[in-house]
């Protein structure tokens, strides 16, 4: 993950849209090419234990040291006004743990990612629910086992239990729901202005996840009037720019997400609560 000082802009990949992903998947299936798919459904994968530190029981819950946390929501220029994001980053024994709760009127998403002490992702967990959908939001729960060779996923939904393996190398970072999901990669890379780091990344924001080569670039710092301060600017996928403080904690983005303290607009109404996340026990 050593950063490169070469200044470049990765080409935009037109296959990132959901329709293109589905079309490519269909073509791969018709051609009988499993290796052309971002992930392949298999009969079963091994369920790995929850990450634990040497000498620690896998079920033990180590004391947490909170490193950072934040509350982000849609600013006046953001298209989706109902978006909110609460996140935290903690040290738990020999691991770092990122948690995110992202909510908007069409979806509620909870995320937990466990990293080793070198910021390499070991395990990611995601629960998606639909606000107001009876009786329990119709949850879709997935665990991504990133230590496995190859990385695997177990999913539980209305249709039952599914197992998948990914085509791609073990990821050096993850990009999931919530802008704060990039914070660990930013902290690990420690880029100077103009530097780029790249590598295989699990991108699990969409319904069809993939491990793909992604670049993280640090751009020139800028004064952001809506936040009332100078921010660091990082770009992923060559087009998604994120604002952080000096420690790499996300405080907003170019799309209009802003930290709550900077906004005068009222908070969006609360959405249904479908119970506390259970990353250890589900799916």
PAZAGU-366683 format. One line per 2 residues: their letters; for each residue x, y, z of C-alpha. Coordinates in steps of 0.02 Angstrom, whole numbers, plus 50000, padded with zeros to 5 digits. Example, Ala and Ser with C-alpha at 12.3 -4.5 7.8 and 13.67 -1.06 7.14 Angstrom:
BEGIN
AS> 50615 49775 50390 | 50684 49947 50357
This chain:
BEGIN
XX> 50000 50000 50000 | 50149 50115 49983
XX> 50087 50275 49902 | 50150 50330 49734
XX> 50197 50510 49700 | 50140 50496 49518
XX> 49998 50617 49483 | 49866 50535 49376
XX> 49678 50527 49358 | 49607 50351 49341
XX> 49493 50330 49191 | 49309 50323 49231
XX> 49241 50147 49217 | 49074 50148 49126
XX> 49031 49977 49196 | 49003 50045 49372
XX> 48820 50082 49344 | 48698 49951 49412
XX> 48624 49915 49239 | 48796 49885 49165
XX> 48845 49770 49308 | 48687 49666 49284
XX> 48712 49659 49096 | 48892 49603 49113
XX> 48841 49472 49241 | 48707 49404 49123
XX> 48830 49396 48978 | 48955 49304 49087
XX> 48824 49178 49140 | 48769 49149 48961
XX> 48950 49124 48910 | 48981 49004 49055
XX> 49123 49113 49120 | 49119 49112 49311
XX> 49286 49203 49319 | 49209 49349 49224
XX> 49088 49384 49367 | 49132 49495 49517
XX> 49072 49355 49631 | 49011 49178 49604
XX> 48876 49085 49700 | 48939 48919 49769
XX> 48861 48779 49869 | 48947 48824 50032
XX> 49095 48919 50104 | 49181 48896 50271
XX> 49114 49010 50407 | 49265 49089 50490
XX> 49263 49138 50675 | 49246 49320 50723
XX> 49422 49399 50728 | 49509 49385 50896
XX> 49679 49434 50965 | 49812 49306 51014
XX> 49763 49221 51177 | 49588 49294 51169
XX> 49429 49193 51156 | 49336 49230 50994
XX> 49179 49271 51096 | 49270 49391 51212
XX> 49231 49575 51198 | 49389 49677 51223
XX> 49380 49852 51295 | 49361 49985 51162
XX> 49461 50144 51148 | 49361 50269 51046
XX> 49472 50354 50916 | 49345 50458 50821
XX> 49160 50475 50786 | 49045 50586 50685
XX> 48869 50629 50632 | 48847 50679 50449
XX> 48688 50727 50357 | 48627 50806 50197
XX> 48671 50989 50174 | 48571 51115 50072
XX> 48651 51066 49906 | 48628 50878 49925
XX> 48495 50797 49816 | 48433 50670 49945
XX> 48383 50775 50095 | 48345 50627 50210
XX> 48522 50556 50216 | 48605 50539 50386
XX> 48763 50446 50438 | 48827 50407 50612
XX> 48997 50326 50625 | 49132 50280 50749
XX> 49310 50213 50741 | 49379 50120 50891
XX> 49531 50020 50945 | 49479 49850 51013
XX> 49629 49751 51075 | 49737 49713 50922
XX> 49603 49772 50801 | 49525 49930 50735
XX> 49336 49927 50714 | 49233 50045 50607
XX> 49044 50055 50629 | 48923 50152 50519
XX> 48735 50180 50525 | 48673 50259 50364
XX> 48489 50305 50347 | 48381 50382 50213
XX> 48199 50363 50165 | 48228 50212 50054
XX> 48355 50112 50154 | 48434 50085 50324
XX> 48609 50012 50325 | 48720 49957 50468
XX> 48903 49915 50438 | 49046 49847 50542
XX> 49222 49822 50475 | 49361 49741 50577
XX> 49542 49782 50533 | 49706 49713 50596
XX> 49831 49827 50681 | 49904 49874 50510
XX> 49732 49932 50448 | 49706 49783 50334
XX> 49522 49731 50329 | 49486 49560 50400
XX> 49297 49554 50402 | 49153 49665 50348
XX> 48969 49650 50395 | 48818 49737 50322
XX> 48632 49737 50363 | 48511 49824 50245
XX> 48327 49856 50284 | 48185 49947 50198
XX> 48099 50078 50309 | 47918 50033 50339
XX> 47924 49863 50253 | 47826 49740 50363
XX> 47860 49656 50477 | 48045 49691 50507
XX> 48109 49792 50360 | 48146 49634 50259
XX> 48329 49629 50314 | 48468 49576 50198
XX> 48622 49529 50302 | 48794 49491 50229
XX> 48964 49450 50303 | 49121 49469 50198
XX> 49263 49355 50252 | 49416 49445 50186
XX> 49547 49332 50265 | 49484 49185 50162
XX> 49576 49132 50005 | 49484 49185 49898
XX> 49377 49308 49996 | 49200 49246 50025
XX> 49026 49310 50071 | 48880 49233 50165
XX> 48711 49314 50139 | 48542 49289 50223
XX> 48386 49368 50148 | 48203 49326 50118
XX> 48262 49194 49997 | 48366 49103 50128
XX> 48553 49077 50147 | 48676 49102 50004
XX> 48864 49076 49989 | 48979 49166 49868
XX> 49164 49177 49827 | 49243 49332 49752
XX> 49352 49344 49599 | 49495 49457 49650
XX> 49641 49472 49768 | 49625 49498 49954
XX> 49576 49681 49973 | 49687 49812 50053
XX> 49536 49921 50093 | 49346 49924 50085
XX> 49222 50054 50025 | 49050 50026 50095
XX> 48892 50123 50132 | 48934 50287 50219
XX> 49072 50408 50175 | 49163 50366 50337
XX> 49204 50194 50267 | 49353 50275 50179
XX> 49428 50341 50343 | 49533 50186 50384
XX> 49609 50183 50210 | 49651 50368 50225
XX> 49732 50342 50395 | 49830 50190 50334
XX> 49894 50277 50177 | 49951 50441 50258
XX> 49962 50526 50088 | 50042 50692 50052
XX> 49958 50813 49930 | 49971 50745 49753
XX> 50009 50566 49806 | 49907 50413 49756
XX> 49889 50239 49827 | 49798 50100 49739
XX> 49755 49917 49762 | 49616 49788 49765
XX> 49466 49857 49861 | 49303 49774 49913
XX> 49166 49892 49851 | 49007 49838 49940
XX> 48891 49986 49920 | 48793 49904 49779
XX> 48687 49746 49781 | 48820 49658 49676
XX> 48984 49681 49767 | 49154 49667 49686
XX> 49339 49671 49722 | 49417 49791 49599
XX> 49572 49900 49579 | 49537 50071 49654
XX> 49646 50226 49674 | 49642 50345 49823
XX> 49715 50516 49784 | 49750 50663 49899
XX> 49711 50828 49813 | 49751 51006 49864
XX> 49679 51063 50030 | 49537 51189 50010
XX> 49441 51311 50115 | 49261 51251 50123
XX> 49143 51396 50167 | 48999 51280 50214
XX> 49108 51202 50349 | 49196 51363 50396
XX> 49370 51288 50386 | 49506 51216 50277
XX> 49485 51032 50238 | 49589 50895 50161
XX> 49520 50827 49998 | 49531 50644 49945
XX> 49462 50569 49785 | 49413 50388 49750
XX> 49362 50314 49582 | 49432 50473 49503
XX> 49269 50566 49533 | 49207 50552 49715
XX> 49287 50687 49822 | 49281 50677 50011
XX> 49324 50810 50141 | 49416 50766 50302
XX> 49495 50850 50451 | 49683 50842 50481
XX> 49669 50667 50555 | 49576 50595 50406
XX> 49404 50594 50486 | 49267 50626 50358
XX> 49173 50791 50382 | 49082 50802 50214
XX> 49094 50773 50028 | 49076 50862 49862
XX> 48899 50793 49843 | 48838 50897 49990
XX> 48855 50787 50144 | 48909 50890 50295
XX> 48945 50864 50479 | 48791 50900 50583
XX> 48870 51042 50683 | 48894 51147 50526
XX> 48711 51143 50474 | 48567 51254 50526
XX> 48432 51155 50436 | 48320 51040 50540
XX> 48363 50856 50554 | 48257 50737 50450
XX> 48122 50642 50545 | 48178 50479 50627
XX> 48157 50316 50532 | 48104 50146 50601
XX> 48224 50052 50715 | 48240 49866 50680
XX> 48348 49822 50829 | 48532 49833 50872
XX> 48657 49767 50743 | 48725 49593 50777
XX> 48886 49576 50675 | 48948 49427 50777
XX> 48790 49324 50771 | 48720 49353 50597
X> 48688 49305 50459
